[in-house]
């Protein structure tokens, strides 16, 4: 019997262990039983009630990060990038916090409209947009469509029977270091048209000739996990010069500049993040300098954070299935999820941490690799992390910073259904998206 069991009153005087809020939701704590709680709900209780794997999403954290962006950029339009995570509840939260919404497909548009998002606050993105999706966006009255190619101009011109605002996506030739799969600001890649190219100039001229298309500005996206704000300053300098060229050549003043997203967040303690205060200063300085140099009116700025809004609001829960100690090799902790619910490790070599959710370990630790249940050697969730040496099958592990690009990238490989999303708010939990069942998987198989 422990002292705490003999004298329960001692609990209130004991400091709770610290949880690193650089990667966890701000309202994450250990309770008096040593369990991790988010928004006042014990993660172990969620695992017991909803099963595992399960995505947990803290509503307060999502809303807090929306407000942080609006605080740092009061004059900019903040457009949430729905590709990071989009459900009807998430769409409602960001709309209630005053953000616009970026969608990349007809499916995402349908979710946004079902959530009651004002179509005028929706921006349609994507390369290779099918005709039916452009048709649906025009019919819904979305505020802006980001044109990605010359072919889209032709399609939109045929569809638009009333004025439709468009942005032209340009690749500004800024190659931000990072994983090749997320470097989208360089000239030689599939998105947009190269800044200064004959194709880009032709696109401007084509849009301006169409009676129902209204070119309002330019869009760019430099990549993902960008922590140096100077890249955005350079993008502004190059794009404002192009705005000035259009004004000189065509007598048209474009008023909008969408800088995209890609704002870096930490996935493990010590990872670099984008400092929003520094970004705000860089944007202001770059706009002042570029507009003074070109004598162009200051454009209205928009930006598209997605990961930076929802990543830290998410935690994924797994149950330990087995532990394997390989002689002269690694210790593998096998859990009941894996690359189906988090493909980012396999896709981008992303790095995560994991902790025991149901107790606060105080004894010795070992170095282990958390591996998934799927039939791929690359099915890894977290490499070489510290876990309790007495870890046992059946215990619950929690992986923080999993709110972005997990549910939206999930698959049903090996015939395993996708996990549910459970929101937590002020001590209560609610299932936002239910677990995918065998019936769901079979419903599309016509036999």
Long-range contacts (C-beta under 8 A, 24 or more apart in sequence): 17-360, 20-269, 22-266, 22-269, 22-271, 22-273, 23-266, 23-267, 23-268, 23-269, 23-271, 23-312, 23-353, 23-400, 23-401, 24-312, 24-315, 24-400, 24-401, 25-58, 25-60, 25-61, 25-312, 25-313, 25-315, 26-60, 26-61, 26-64, 27-58, 27-60, 27-61, 28-400, 30-360, 33-359, 34-358, 34-359, 34-360, 35-357, 35-358, 35-359, 35-360, 36-355, 36-357, 36-358, 36-398, 38-315, 38-424, 39-424, 39-425, 39-426, 39-427, 40-424, 40-426, 40-427, 41-424, 41-427, 41-428, 41-429, 42-357, 43-315, 43-317, 43-357, 43-358, 43-396, 43-398, 44-357, 44-358, 44-396, 45-429, 46-317, 46-422, 46-424, 46-429, 47-317, 47-319, 47-357, 47-396, 49-429, 50-420, 50-422, 50-429, 50-431, 50-435, 51-420, 51-435, 52-317, 52-318, 52-319, 52-335, 52-336, 52-337, 52-396, 52-419, 53-316, 53-317, 53-318, 53-335, 53-336, 53-337, 53-341, 53-419, 54-316, 54-317, 54-419, 54-420, 54-421, 54-422, 54-435, 55-314, 55-315, 55-316, 55-341, 55-402, 55-403, 55-406, 55-407, 55-419, 55-420, 55-421, 55-422, 56-314, 56-315, 56-316, 56-317, 56-421, 56-422, 56-423, 56-424, 57-85, 57-90, 57-310, 57-313, 57-314, 57-403, 57-421, 57-422, 57-423, 57-424, 57-432, 58-313, 58-314, 58-315, 58-423, 58-424, 58-425, 59-89, 59-93, 59-313, 59-423, 59-424, 59-425, 60-425, 60-426, 61-312, 61-313, 62-90, 62-93, 62-94, 62-309, 62-310, 62-313, 62-403, 63-93, 63-96, 63-97, 65-308, 65-309, 65-310, 65-312, 65-313, 66-93, 66-94, 66-97, 66-98, 66-99, 66-309, 67-97, 68-276, 69-99, 69-276, 69-303, 69-305, 69-308, 69-309, 70-97, 70-98, 70-99, 72-276, 72-277, 72-279, 72-280, 73-276, 73-280, 73-283, 73-301, 73-303, 75-300, 75-301, 76-283, 76-300, 76-301, 76-302, 76-303, 77-300, 77-301, 77-302, 77-303, 78-302, 78-303, 78-305, 79-123, 79-258, 79-302, 79-303, 79-304, 80-304, 80-305, 80-306, 80-309, 81-261, 81-304, 81-305, 81-306, 81-307, 82-108, 82-111, 82-112, 82-306, 83-108, 83-306, 83-405, 83-408, 84-306, 84-307, 84-309, 84-310, 84-311, 84-403, 84-404, 84-405, 84-408, 85-306, 85-310, 85-314, 85-403, 85-404, 85-405, 85-406, 85-407, 85-408, 86-111, 86-112, 86-408, 87-111, 87-407, 87-421, 87-432, 87-433, 88-114, 88-115, 89-115, 89-423, 89-432, 90-310, 90-432, 91-115, 91-117, 92-116, 92-117, 94-309, 95-121, 100-143, 100-302, 102-304, 102-306, 105-133, 106-130, 106-132, 106-133, 106-136, 106-137, 109-133, 109-136, 109-137, 109-140, 109-142, 113-140, 119-143, 123-167, 123-258, 123-304, 127-190, 127-191, 127-192, 129-155, 131-155, 134-159, 135-159, 138-164, 144-216, 146-219, 146-258, 147-203, 147-207, 148-191, 148-192, 148-193, 149-193, 150-193, 150-199, 150-202, 150-203, 150-206, 153-203, 153-206, 153-207, 153-210, 153-213, 154-206, 156-210, 156-213, 157-210, 157-212, 157-213, 160-210, 160-212, 160-213, 161-212, 162-212, 163-212, 163-213, 163-214, 164-212, 164-213, 164-214, 165-214, 165-216, 166-207, 166-213, 166-214, 166-215, 166-216, 167-215, 167-216, 167-217, 167-218, 167-219, 167-256, 167-258, 168-192, 168-193, 168-200, 168-203, 168-204, 168-207, 168-215, 168-217, 168-218, 168-219, 169-193, 169-218, 169-219, 169-220, 169-221, 170-194, 170-195, 170-200, 170-218, 170-219, 170-220, 170-239, 170-242, 171-195, 171-220, 172-220, 172-222, 172-234, 172-235, 172-238, 172-239, 173-238, 174-222, 174-231, 174-234, 174-235, 174-238, 176-222, 176-223, 176-226, 176-228, 176-231, 176-262, 178-223, 178-224, 178-225, 178-226, 179-224, 179-348, 179-349, 181-347, 181-348, 182-223, 182-224, 182-225, 182-262, 182-348, 183-223, 184-221, 184-222, 184-223, 184-224, 184-262, 185-220, 185-221, 185-222, 185-223, 185-231, 185-235, 191-221, 192-219, 192-220, 195-238, 195-239, 195-242, 196-242, 200-242, 204-246, 204-250, 205-250, 208-250, 208-252, 215-252, 215-254, 216-254, 216-255, 216-256, 217-243, 217-254, 217-255, 217-256, 217-257, 217-258, 217-299, 217-300, 218-242, 218-243, 218-254, 218-256, 218-257, 218-258, 219-258, 219-260, 220-258, 220-259, 220-260, 221-260, 221-261, 221-262, 221-304, 222-259, 222-260, 222-262, 223-262, 224-261, 224-262, 224-264, 224-307, 225-262, 225-264, 225-265, 225-307, 226-262, 226-263, 226-264, 226-274, 227-264, 227-272, 227-273, 227-274, 229-274, 229-275, 229-278, 229-279, 229-281, 229-282, 229-283, 230-282, 232-259, 232-279, 232-282, 232-283, 232-286, 233-282, 233-283, 233-285, 233-286, 234-286, 235-259, 236-283, 236-286, 236-287, 236-290, 237-286, 237-289, 237-290, 240-287, 240-290, 240-291, 240-294, 240-296, 240-299, 241-290, 241-293, 241-294, 243-294, 243-296, 243-299, 244-294, 244-295, 244-296, 247-296, 253-296, 253-297, 254-299, 255-297, 255-299, 255-300, 256-299, 256-300, 256-302, 257-299, 257-300, 257-301, 257-302, 258-301, 258-302, 258-303, 258-304, 259-283, 259-301, 259-302, 259-303, 259-304, 260-303, 260-304, 261-303, 261-304, 261-305, 261-306, 261-307, 261-308, 263-305, 263-307, 263-308, 264-308, 265-307, 265-308, 265-311, 265-312, 265-401, 265-404, 266-312, 266-401, 267-311, 267-350, 267-351, 267-352, 267-353, 267-401, 268-351, 268-352, 268-353, 268-401, 269-353, 274-308, 306-404, 307-404, 307-405, 309-404, 310-403, 310-404, 311-401, 311-402, 311-403, 311-404, 312-400, 312-401, 312-403, 313-403, 314-400, 314-401, 314-402, 314-403, 314-404, 314-406, 315-398, 315-399, 315-400, 315-402, 316-341, 316-342, 316-398, 316-399, 316-402, 316-406, 316-419, 317-357, 317-396, 317-397, 317-398, 317-399, 318-354, 318-370, 318-381, 318-396, 318-397, 318-399, 319-394, 319-395, 319-396, 319-397, 320-391, 320-392, 320-393, 320-394, 320-395, 320-396, 320-397, 321-373, 321-393, 322-393, 323-368, 323-391, 323-392, 323-393, 330-368, 330-369, 331-366, 331-367, 331-368, 331-369, 332-368, 332-369, 332-370, 332-371, 333-368, 333-369, 333-370, 333-371, 333-387, 333-391, 333-397, 334-371, 334-372, 334-373, 335-370, 335-371, 335-372, 335-373, 335-381, 335-397, 336-373, 337-372, 337-373, 337-381, 337-419, 338-371, 338-372, 338-373, 338-374, 338-379, 338-380, 338-381, 339-372, 339-374, 339-376, 339-378, 339-379, 339-380, 339-413, 340-372, 340-374, 340-410, 340-411, 340-412, 340-413, 340-414, 340-416, 340-418, 341-406, 341-407, 341-410, 341-418, 341-419, 342-381, 342-399, 342-402, 342-406, 342-410, 343-409, 343-410, 343-411, 344-405, 344-406, 344-409, 345-378, 345-380, 345-381, 345-382, 346-376, 346-378, 346-379, 346-380, 347-409, 351-382, 351-383, 352-381, 352-382, 352-399, 352-400, 352-401, 352-402, 353-382, 353-385, 353-399, 353-400, 354-381, 354-382, 354-385, 354-387, 354-397, 354-398, 354-399, 355-387, 355-397, 355-398, 355-400, 356-387, 356-388, 356-391, 356-395, 356-396, 356-397, 356-398, 357-396, 357-397, 357-398, 358-395, 358-396, 361-388, 361-390, 363-388, 363-389, 363-390, 364-388, 364-389, 365-389, 370-397, 370-399, 373-414, 373-416, 374-413, 374-414, 374-416, 375-414, 407-433, 412-436, 412-441, 415-441, 417-441
